[in-house]
Structure formats: C-alpha cells, structure tokens
Amino acid sequence: MQHILSNIKITINEKLYVKDPETSDLGRNILKNSIELIDKIGFEAFTFKKLGEQIQSNESSIYRYFENKHKLLMYLSSWYWSWMEYRIIFATANVTDPIQKLEKAIQIVTENISEDEATPYINEQLLNRIIIEEFTKTMRTKNVDDENKAGFFLVYKRVINRLVNIIEEINPNYAYSKSLASTIVESALHQQFLKEHLKTITNFSEKDCSSAFFIDLVKKTIL
C-alpha cells in the first residue's frame, strides 16, 4: 500500500495557500521545516520569522505561499486527513465483509503513526503529533463557520463519513452513526494526547495502540 500511496498527489483546497507549496523546492522545504518547528516549539510560539530563520530564507518568501500561520496549519491538517483517507480507501478496497472493513478503518485512524518515507518532505509521525496537539485550534475559532462553508474541513469530514458509511452498512438501524464516527476520530486523538501528557487517566502507555479499545467499543455499540 505504501508503494501505491507514494504515487498519489494529495490535493488541498486552493483557498488555503497563495502558491501551491508542492510545486517548488522552497515550498516543500517550507512544509518540511514548518512541521519540524511546530512540533518542536508548538503552534503558539511558531512564527514565519522563526521559520524563515530555520530555512535560511526571507520571511516574505513564506508569505508568497501562505497568507498566515493559521492557513499553514489548516494546510497541514488537510494534508494529514487526506493521507488518512487514502489509507482507508486502499486498506478497505477489496474487503467485502463490513465488520472487517470497519476494523481496518478504525485501525488506521487510531493506530500509532510511523514515518512512511513515501513523501520525504512530510514526516507523518511528527505531523501526527501536531494533529494531536494542535488540530482543535483549526476549528475552535470565531471564523469556523465561514471556513467550513469554504470547504476547509471537507476532507476531515470525508474521513468521518467513511466510517459513518461502514457503520450504517453493518447496522442501518443504529440512530447515531455520525456521532459515533466523529467520536472515534476525536477520541483517538484525545487518548493519544492523554497517554503522552496525562498518563494517570488513561489505560494506555505511550507505546500502546488504542485500536483494540475502539474496535471493541464500536462493535459492542452497534452489534
């Protein structure tokens, strides 16, 4: 599957960037180093000035690609969820049993992430840590409704709706498929956050994968 994914061009909403960063060496360098810097110092402390210093380029060159750091974080989030969606698509493409399909999809959105090296300028392991720590900041803003209308969260919602479709395939009479699917995705991030920072209120250690827990939870809920 990694070989197939390495040949896929992930498409991001054009409203999130001024110039597509994947079309130039500088743009790809901005993506690579922004992930490393946000992971290191956090999104609040991250600035284009600091990023420019890290890539040894003028701050103004970064603004040629992104209007502001919020749009950059939105871009990285969209890339991550697009990558997740492709992984779900290929993992479930030839699976006919809906229970197995559900297990595979849940496994993908809840497992510990390792860098797959398919995209050298995107470290998926670091990006996963950023999503765990910072993704809520893309939505918890006063502009969330306008940004939702602009399609900024479309791919994130597609990931959830793929789970919705599988749940409804298994049990079309279950009344809360959307709430359950969104709970899986959000709770998976939350459990990853807890096992890293608030270890006394989760049963998982840092190296544990929570997939078995979520598979068990969903199957007991809908079956």
N, C-alpha and C positions, 0 to 999 in steps of 0.2 A: 504493500500500500504506500510505503514511503516513496518508492520509485515513481508511482503514479502522481502522488501529491507534489513531487519536486517539479513536475512538468506543468503544473496548473498555475495560471496567473490569477491571483486573488484581486478582485475588482472592488474598489472602495468608492463610496459616494463622492462624486466630484466636488460637492459643496464643502467638503472637509479640508480641501487643500487649494492653494493658489496654483501650484505646479505639481504634477504627479511626481512624488519623490522616487518612485521606482524607475523613472526614465533616465536617471543620471547617476554617476558615481557619487557626486556630492549629496544628492537626495538619499541614496541608500546609506551613505555614511551618517547622515542626519538621523535616520531611523535607527541604525545600529547603536550609535552613541547616545541617543535620547533614551533608549531602553536601558542601557548600562547606567546612565547618570540618574534617571528617575529611580531605578532600583537601589542605587547607592545612597542618594540623599533624600528621596521622597519627592512627591509632586509639588508640595507646598514650597519647598526650597529651590526647586528646579526653575531655571530661567533660561531664556535664549542666550543671554550674555554668557552664562556658565557653559552652556552647550557649545557656543562659538569658541570659547577658550579651549574646550576639550578637543574640538575637531580642527583647531587652529585655522578658523575662518571668521570673517566678519559676522557680527550679529545680524547685519542687514541681509546677508546671504540666506539666512534661515527664514527670514520673513518673505523671501521670494517663493518659499514652498508652503509655509503655514502662516495664517493670519495671527494666531496667538497660541499659547501653550494648551489652552482648552481644546482647540481644534486638533492639535497634535495628539493629545490624549484620546480624543474621540477617534482619530485615525487608527491609532494603535489598538484601541478596543475593537474597532470594526474589523481590523486585520485578524485579531485573535478569534473573534466569533466566526468569521468566515472560514478560518482554518479549522475550527471545531466542526463547523457544518460540513465541510468537505470530508473530514474524517468520519463523521457519522454516515454520510452518504455511501462512502466506499465500504465501510465496515458492515453495513446492513443491506447492500445492494442485492446480494444473492441469497439472502436469508428469507425463507418463506414462513417459518414459524414465528408468529408475532411475539411470543414470550422471549425467544432467543434474540429477536430483533430489539426488544425493549432492554434486555440485559446488556447487549452490546452498546446501545446508545447511552445508557446510564453509565456504563463503564467508562466511556470516552469523556463524558462531561464531569466525572467525579474523580478520575484517577490522578495520581501524581504525574506531573509533566516532566519529561526529559527533553533536552535539545535534540531535535531530529536531524539537524545539519542539512536539511533539504534546501533551506533558504539561509545562506551564510550571513546575511546582514540582519536576520531576525533570530535572536536567541529565544526560543519558545519557553524555555524554563524560566528565564528572567521575566519575560512578558507575562507568564502565568502569575508570577509573584506580584507584578504590577497590577494585574486584574484583581487579584485577591485584595490587595491593599487599597487600590485607588478607583476601581470601576464605579463605585457608588457616586463618586464625585462627578462623573459624566452625566448622571441623571438628577442628582439632588441639587438642582439649580432652579432659579426663577424662570429660566428660558426653556425648561424641559418640554413644555407643550409645543412651543414653536419648533424646537429641534426635532421632536417626534414627528410633527407634520412634514418637516423637511426630509424625513427618512433616515435620520442619523442612527436610529435604533432598529432599523429594519432587519438587519442580519441577526442581531441578538434575538429579536422576536421570532425569526425563522427557526433558529436553533430550538427555542422553546416549543414552537408549533410542530416541529418534527416529533418531539416527544408526545405532544398532545395527540397527534395522528396515530401514533403507535398505541397509546393508552386507549383511545377510542376504538381502535381495531380489536383490541383484546376485550374491552368491556364497553360497548356503546351506550350502556345504560348508566354508567358512572357519571354523576352530575357535575363533578368538579375537576375535570381533566386539565383545564387551563391552569387552575390554581395549583394543582398537584405538580404539573410540569414546571411551572415557574418556581415553585418551592424547591424542587430538586436542584435546579440550576443555582439558585441563590443560596440555598443551604449548603451546597457543596463548597462554594466559595467561603461561606461562613465557617464551616468545620475546618477548612484548611487554615483560615485565619486563627481559629481557636487553638489548634494544635501547635501553631508556631508561637503564639503570644500569650494565650490564656489557658494553659495546659490543664489546670485543675477542674475545668468544666467541660471536658470532652474525654471520651474513652480512647481517643486515637493519639498515638505518639507522632512525632514529626515524620517518621518513615512509613507509618501506616497509611494504607489506602482505604478510603471510606466507601468504596464502590459496593462492597457486600452489604453494608448497612443500608444504603439507599435502595438497592435492588430488593432486599428483604422488606423494607418499609413499603415500597410501592406495590409489590406483589401481594402483601397482606392487606393492602388498602383496596385494591381493585379486583382481586380474585375471590 
